[in-house]
């Protein structure tokens, strides 16, 4: 995979080195990206390996880890790179309490017997004299986790806003006629009313709002709705 294609694919899988979208990407393509990272000589690119696995798990994308490893023979240096990256990724995901792709933890258990605790060292050594800082790997994944949490919070806030807006409109429709509701929303949003609208608002709509604002009436409504 070309370097430029790899960078774009990383962005689509949650590890953005440049501006880009997060489109749906086929499982086969993800395997190619992971393979490409394991063959890369650029630590900054390879640091996205755990992020991709976390993003796949978050988005429910299934990975055939066995097919990824079987691309190379048991003694292949590329396979050793993949094995080390899968192992360290599994350990990091568990430490950061992030979901792992299905099957990764089982693969990592057997790999740990071979490679030990890779996170206990300052760096993970790969082919081409590439050394990945375990601290940078952890911090990169933590940034992703923070971005993911912020994204969830933003979506939750938007859902809450939409729900509150729906409830407001529903209650307004129960208490006011369509025209009265229109005037209430206009007034609420600071829109100007015509002279006729203002007169009607003051004479009819405002009186209804004053009644709704009455503390005794609200207390009574609260009591009755609980019975």
Secondary structure per residue as TSV (DSSP state, phi and psi in degrees):
chain	resnum	aa	ss	phi	psi
A	1	X	-	360.0	132.5
A	2	X	-	-66.1	151.6
A	3	X	H	-57.4	-43.1
A	4	X	H	-63.7	-42.6
A	5	X	H	-64.7	-37.0
A	6	X	H	-64.6	-42.7
A	7	X	H	-64.1	-42.9
A	8	X	H	-63.3	-44.3
A	9	X	H	-63.8	-36.6
A	10	X	H	-61.0	-42.1
A	11	X	H	-62.0	-39.2
A	12	X	H	-68.6	-19.0
A	13	X	T	-108.1	22.3
A	14	X	T	93.9	-1.7
A	15	X	-	-117.1	88.8
A	16	X	-	-92.6	114.6
A	17	X	S	-95.6	-21.5
A	18	X	S	-136.6	165.0
A	19	X	S	-63.8	140.9
A	20	X	-	178.6	174.6
A	21	X	-	-92.0	-175.2
A	22	X	-	-130.1	66.8
A	23	X	-	-77.1	166.9
A	24	X	-	-68.0	133.5
A	25	X	-	-127.2	132.6
A	26	X	-	-64.2	152.1
A	27	X	H	-58.3	-38.8
A	28	X	H	-61.1	-38.4
A	29	X	H	-67.2	-37.1
A	30	X	H	-63.3	-42.0
A	31	X	H	-58.9	-41.5
A	32	X	H	-64.6	-38.2
A	33	X	H	-66.0	-47.5
A	34	X	H	-60.9	-41.1
A	35	X	H	-63.0	-42.3
A	36	X	H	-63.1	-38.1
A	37	X	H	-66.4	-41.2
A	38	X	H	-65.4	-20.7
A	39	X	H	-97.5	-5.5
A	40	X	-	-77.0	154.6
A	41	X	S	-106.3	7.3
A	42	X	-	-105.0	108.0
A	43	X	H	-55.4	-37.1
A	44	X	H	-63.1	-33.1
A	45	X	H	-73.9	-46.0
A	46	X	H	-63.6	-29.0
A	47	X	T	-60.1	-15.2
A	48	X	T	-81.7	-5.5
A	49	X	H	-56.9	-52.2
A	50	X	H	-63.5	-33.6
A	51	X	H	-63.0	-43.1
A	52	X	H	-60.8	-44.8
A	53	X	H	-63.9	-40.7
A	54	X	H	-65.4	-40.6
A	55	X	H	-67.3	-38.9
A	56	X	H	-62.9	-43.3
A	57	X	H	-63.9	-42.5
A	58	X	H	-63.0	-37.5
A	59	X	T	-91.4	2.4
A	60	X	T	72.1	26.5
A	61	X	-	-87.8	127.9
A	62	X	-	-87.7	138.1
A	63	X	-	-120.5	137.1
A	64	X	-	-94.6	87.4
A	65	X	H	-65.2	-34.4
A	66	X	H	-61.2	-41.3
A	67	X	H	-65.9	-34.8
A	68	X	H	-63.8	-47.6
A	69	X	H	-70.6	-34.0
A	70	X	T	-72.7	-2.6
A	71	X	T	-65.9	-20.9
A	72	X	S	-131.0	155.1
A	73	X	-	-69.4	164.9
A	74	X	T	-60.0	-31.5
A	75	X	T	-95.7	2.0
A	76	X	-	-67.2	137.0
A	77	X	H	-65.9	-33.4
A	78	X	H	-64.5	-38.5
A	79	X	H	-65.4	-41.1
A	80	X	H	-61.4	-39.0
A	81	X	H	-60.1	-48.3
A	82	X	H	-60.6	-43.4
A	83	X	H	-62.3	-44.7
A	84	X	H	-64.3	-41.3
A	85	X	H	-67.7	-38.1
A	86	X	H	-66.2	-41.0
A	87	X	H	-66.5	-49.7
A	88	X	H	-66.6	-32.9
A	89	X	H	-66.0	-44.1
A	90	X	H	-60.1	-43.6
A	91	X	H	-65.0	-41.3
A	92	X	H	-67.0	-43.0
A	93	X	H	-61.2	-41.1
A	94	X	H	-67.2	-41.8
A	95	X	H	-64.2	-38.4
A	96	X	T	-88.2	4.8
A	97	X	T	56.1	43.2
A	98	X	-	-106.4	149.0
A	99	X	-	-67.0	142.7
A	100	X	-	-105.9	150.9
A	101	X	-	-60.6	149.2
A	102	X	T	-58.1	130.8
A	103	X	T	92.3	-14.9
A	104	X	H	-65.8	-44.6
A	105	X	H	-61.9	-38.6
A	106	X	H	-64.9	-41.8
A	107	X	H	-64.0	-40.8
A	108	X	H	-64.2	-33.5
A	109	X	H	-60.1	-45.1
A	110	X	H	-71.1	-34.1
A	111	X	H	-69.7	-32.2
A	112	X	H	-65.2	-30.9
A	113	X	H	-64.4	-28.5
A	114	X	H	-88.5	-40.9
A	115	X	H	-108.3	-12.1
A	116	X	-	75.8	-159.1
A	117	X	-	-89.5	96.1
A	118	X	G	-67.7	-28.1
A	119	X	G	-75.1	-10.6
A	120	X	G	-75.8	-16.6
A	121	X	S	-94.4	165.1
A	122	X	S	-75.3	-22.7
A	123	X	E	-147.4	153.1
A	124	X	E	-104.6	121.0
A	125	X	E	-88.8	128.6
A	126	X	-	-119.3	-176.9
A	127	X	S	-68.5	171.5
A	128	X	T	59.9	26.7
A	129	X	T	57.5	32.1
A	130	X	-	-85.9	128.9
A	131	X	E	-122.5	120.2
A	132	X	E	-97.4	122.4
A	133	X	E	-66.7	124.5
A	134	X	H	-66.6	-31.0
A	135	X	H	-66.4	-43.4
A	136	X	H	-66.5	-38.7
A	137	X	H	-59.5	-44.4
A	138	X	H	-66.8	-44.6
A	139	X	H	-66.2	-36.4
A	140	X	H	-63.5	-43.5
A	141	X	H	-67.8	-36.7
A	142	X	H	-65.8	-37.1
A	143	X	H	-63.3	-41.1
A	144	X	H	-61.6	-44.8
A	145	X	H	-61.9	-38.7
A	146	X	H	-65.8	-44.8
A	147	X	H	-61.9	-39.3
A	148	X	H	-64.9	-42.7
A	149	X	H	-66.1	-41.2
A	150	X	H	-63.6	-38.8
A	151	X	H	-64.5	-41.8
A	152	X	H	-62.5	-42.6
A	153	X	H	-63.0	-42.2
A	154	X	H	-64.2	-41.2
A	155	X	H	-67.1	-39.4
A	156	X	H	-65.8	-40.8
A	157	X	H	-62.8	-39.7
A	158	X	H	-68.0	-40.1
A	159	X	H	-63.1	-41.0
A	160	X	H	-64.0	-42.4
A	161	X	H	-62.3	-42.7
A	162	X	H	-65.5	-40.2
A	163	X	H	-64.9	-43.0
A	164	X	H	-64.9	-39.4
A	165	X	H	-64.3	-42.0
A	166	X	H	-62.4	-44.6
A	167	X	H	-64.7	-40.1
A	168	X	H	-60.8	-48.1
A	169	X	H	-64.6	-36.9
A	170	X	H	-64.4	-45.6
A	171	X	H	-68.0	-38.5
A	172	X	H	-62.3	-40.1
A	173	X	H	-66.9	-28.1
A	174	X	H	-73.5	-36.9
A	175	X	H	-95.2	-24.8
A	176	X	S	-126.9	153.7
A	177	X	-	-71.2	163.5
A	178	X	H	-53.6	-41.8
A	179	X	H	-67.6	-41.8
A	180	X	H	-64.4	-40.8
A	181	X	H	-61.5	-40.5
A	182	X	H	-60.8	-42.0
A	183	X	H	-68.2	-39.0
A	184	X	H	-60.5	-46.9
A	185	X	H	-68.0	-36.0
A	186	X	H	-62.5	-45.8
A	187	X	H	-64.5	-41.7
A	188	X	H	-63.0	-37.5
A	189	X	T	-88.0	3.4
A	190	X	T	75.0	21.3
A	191	X	-	-82.5	149.5
A	192	X	-	-76.7	144.9
A	193	X	-	-107.6	149.3
A	194	X	-	-69.9	168.3
A	195	X	H	-59.8	-42.0
A	196	X	H	-65.4	-43.2
A	197	X	H	-63.4	-41.3
A	198	X	H	-64.3	-40.9
A	199	X	H	-64.6	-44.5
A	200	X	H	-65.7	-40.2
A	201	X	I	-60.0	-48.0
A	202	X	I	-66.9	-36.6
A	203	X	I	-80.5	-34.5
A	204	X	I	-119.6	-56.9
A	205	X	I	-66.7	-44.1
A	206	X	H	-62.3	-35.2
A	207	X	H	-65.1	-38.5
A	208	X	H	-64.4	-41.4
A	209	X	H	-65.5	-39.1
A	210	X	H	-62.8	-38.8
A	211	X	H	-65.1	-40.8
A	212	X	H	-65.9	-29.9
A	213	X	H	-81.4	-9.9
A	214	X	-	-64.5	125.6
A	215	X	H	-63.8	-38.9
A	216	X	H	-66.0	-40.0
A	217	X	H	-64.8	-42.3
A	218	X	H	-65.0	-37.3
A	219	X	H	-65.9	-42.2
A	220	X	H	-63.7	-42.3
A	221	X	H	-63.4	-41.3
A	222	X	H	-62.4	-42.6
A	223	X	H	-63.9	-45.7
A	224	X	H	-69.4	-34.3
A	225	X	H	-71.9	-16.1
A	226	X	T	-89.3	-10.8
A	227	X	-	-89.3	360.0
